[in-house]
């Protein structure tokens, strides 16, 4: 089942008109991060889906994709407005967007805001990864995807608002050190460039299912692979926190911190798996209520990479 998307031309226009900044009042965050990623998200103001935030039964599909029905936000404020649609109404958001665009337009009369650009190495890494995704999206080998993310670490970095670097893959927790054998193995560890705080990443494959069987009244269960991956990455987090001082002391060639590390699970393919709106709803309800773990599908990850490339080139 295909999800509706805005054309890249409209996205680039929105980014330019918004000055590459979050449109939420008082935020103004620069959404281009160190030439490594663009963290801006297109947020819809009204939804034509019954279960969507600020649902408008009269908007219809054409109206849903109108330019006045979406705005550019940072990830934090995108989540905020969708979690509290009663507080952030369609009228409030449209007024906030117009005020932001007017402010940017006035600013541009005096000073030019540079367009977002990617570092050359990051751009090449993303292009290589996207080409591999386009020709291998049905590949069910976890080893293949492990090697792809090792070769093109910039892809997983697109998930995070902060500037992150990959500090290890298949790292050992509960053994002698992060790089020595023994204990549990986490697929990837990333670290914030500024704080060195780690992010733990567990990967499955694009063909791994996220949902199980239909339960009742249009609800679907979560697959054992997804639930198992969530428990696994939380177990990694628990080990890092409990054994941080030991791991840090015995891993002298890597400087890292562990302040309530974020956990990521990369699994499945929404476009391939979701056959009806009820499946979308079950999946979104589940992952949006998770505490401490972010679930990202492969098609979302590589679409984000494609968008970043197109917006920044």
N, C-alpha and C positions, 0 to 999 in steps of 0.2 A: 504494500500500500504506500503510495507516494505522499509525502508531505509537501505542503505548499511553500514555495520559496520565492524570495524577491530576487530579481535579476541583479547581476553584479553591477550593471550600469547604475541602477537605482541606489545600490549600497554605496558605491563610490560617490555619488552625488550627495547622499545623506552625510557621509563622512566629511566631505568638503564643506558643506553648508554648516555642519556642526563644529567645524574647526578641529576635528579629531578629538573632541572633548565630550565628556559625559554631560547630558542635557538636564540631569536632575538638579533642581535649585540648590545652590550652595556647594555643589560638588566640583564640576569643572575639571575633573581628572584628565590628564593627558593620557590617551588610550594607546599610544605607541610606546612600547617598552624597550628601550636600549637597542633598537634596531633588530630585535629578536622575535617580536610578535606584536600583534595588534589585538588588544583585549576587548575592544568595543563590541557590544552586542545589539542587534536590532530587536527592539522590544515592541510588540504589537499593543496598541492602545485598547482597541475593542476586538473581541473574538466572535467568530461566527459559529464556533463549536459550543454546544450546550454546556460542556464541562470546563470551558476555558474561562480565565479571569476576565471580568467586565464583558460578559456575553451580551451581545446585541442580536436578537433574533431577526432584526430587519436589515442587518448590514449586508448579508449575502457575500458570496465569494469575491466578486469584482471590487466591492467596497472594502473588503478586508485588506486588499493589496494596494489601496490608494495611498499616496504619499503622505496624506495627513493622518494616516492611521498607524504610523510607526515612528519610533524615535531612537536615537543612539544613546545607549546607557553603558555604564561600567557594570561588570557582573554583579557586584553587591547591590546596586540600586535596581537592577533588573529583577533580581530575586525578591527584593523588598516590595516592589509595586505589585508583583504577582501573588505574593503571600498575603497582602493586605489590600485587595481590590476595593473594599468598602471605603477605606481611607483615601486611596489614590484612585479616584474616579476617572472616567474617560475625559470629562470636562477639565478636571484639574491637570491631567497629563497633557492635554492639547494646549492648554494655556502655558504650562511650563515649557513645552517644546517651542512655542512661538516666541516666548520671552528670551529663551536661549539663542534661537536663530537670529533674533533682532540684535542681541548683544554681540554675537559673533560678526554679524554684518557691519555693525558700527565699528567694531575693532578693526576689521579688514580695510576700512577706509583709511586707516593710518599705518597699519603694519600688516605684512603678509605672514600668515601662519604656514609654516612648511608642511608639505604633504608627508604622510608617514612613509618611511623607507626601511627596507630590510638590509641587514648586514649581508654581504655577498656570500659568505660561507653558509649562512642560514638559508638564504634563498636557494642555493644549489642543493642543500640537504633536503629542503622541502620538495623541490621539483623532482629529485630522484625518488623520494618516498612516494609521492603521488603517482608517478609513473608505475612504480611497483604495485601500488594498491589497485590501480585501474586494471592491471593485467593479472592480478592474483587475489582478488577479493573473495574468491571461493576457496582459497587455500585453507585447509583445516589443520595444518601443521603448526603447533605452537612454537616449535623450534624456528620455523621460517620467520614468524613475527618477532620472536626474540632477537634474531639476527638483524632484522630490518630496523628495529628501534635502537639497537646497538650502533648500527651503521649511520642512522639518521636520527640522532637524539633530539633534534629540534622539533620533531613531530609531537612527542609527548609534552614538550615544553609549552605547546600551544594551549594546553589545558589550563595553565596556571596564570593568574594575573601578575604574579611577581616574575622577575628575571631569574630563571633557574638553570642549573647545569647538571648534567648526568654525572654522578660521581661513582657509579658502579652498577653492574648488572649481575644477576645471580649471586647476590651477596649473602653471606652466611651469618645468621643470628643465633646466638647461643653456643657458638664455637669459640675458637681462640680469638678471632677478630672478624671484621667485616669481610676480609679477603681470604681467610683460611677456612679449611674444611671443618665441618662439624655443625650440628644444630640445624635450624630451619633455613630455607633458601627463599629470599624475596627476589622477585624478578628484576626490579629496578629500584634504585635509590637516587633521587634528585635532591639538590640542596639549593636554598636561596643564596644568591651571590652575596647579598649584604649581611644576612644573619647566620648563614650556614645551617639553618634549620632544615631538617630532612623531610622529604615527602616519599612515602612508600607506595610502590606501584605493583599491582598484581595483574597479569594479563592472561586472557584465555585466547580464543580465536574468533574471527568474524562469523564462523558457522556455529559457534556455541549458542545454544538457545538461552534467552533470558526469562522466558515464561514457560510454565508447565501447562497442565490441562485446564479447560474451562471449569470453573467451580460452580457458580450459580448466579443468576440475575446479571449476566454479562461480565462477571468478574473472573479473572484468571489467576491461577497460582503462580508463584515465582519458581523458576527452575532450581533444581538441586545444585547445578553448576554455579549459578549466580549467588545463591545463598551461601554455598560452601566457600566461594571466593571471598565474600564479604567477611565471613568468620575467619578465614585464613589471614587476610591482610590486617584484621584487628588483632589477631594473635601475634603477627609480626610487630605491630605497634607496641603491644604489651611487653614483648621481649626487649625491644629497643629501650623502652622506658626503665624497665627493671635492671637491665644490664648496661645502661649507657656508659657509666664511668669505666667499667671493665673494657667495653668495646672501644671507647675513645682512647683509653690509655694504651691499648694493644694494637691500635691501628694508627701508627705514627705518621703515615704518609697521607692521611686524609683528615682534614679538620671539619668536624660536623657538630651540630647541636641537635637536641631532641626536646623541643618545647611543644608538647601536644602535637606530634607530627600528623599532617594530613595523610589520608589514605585514599588511593584511587584504584578502581577496578575497571579495566578496559575489556569489554566483552560484547560479542554479538553484532548484529546488523539490523537496525530498526527497519530500514526500507525493505529488507528481504523477509524479515520475520513477521512484522505486524500486518495482519490481513484485514483488520476492521478497527473502527474507533474504540471499541471496548478494550481491545488489546493495548492500544496506545494509552488509554486511560489507566488501566491496571498497572502498566509499567511506570508511568509518570507518577501516579499516586504513591507507588512503593518507593521509588528512588528519591522523590522530593521530601519524604518523611524520614529518610535515613539520617542519623546523627553520626558525624565523624567519618563517613565514607562517601565518596562521590563516584557514581557509576556513569561511565561514558562509553558509548558504543563506537565501533570502528568507523562506521559511515559518518557519524558526527565528528569524530576526530579528524578524519581526512577532509571532510567538507570544510571544517574550520581552517585547516591548512590551505586549502584551495582559496578560500575567501581572503585569508591573510595575504597570500601571494598576489591575488588579483587587485586587492585594495592598495597594496604597497608597491605596485609596479606600474 
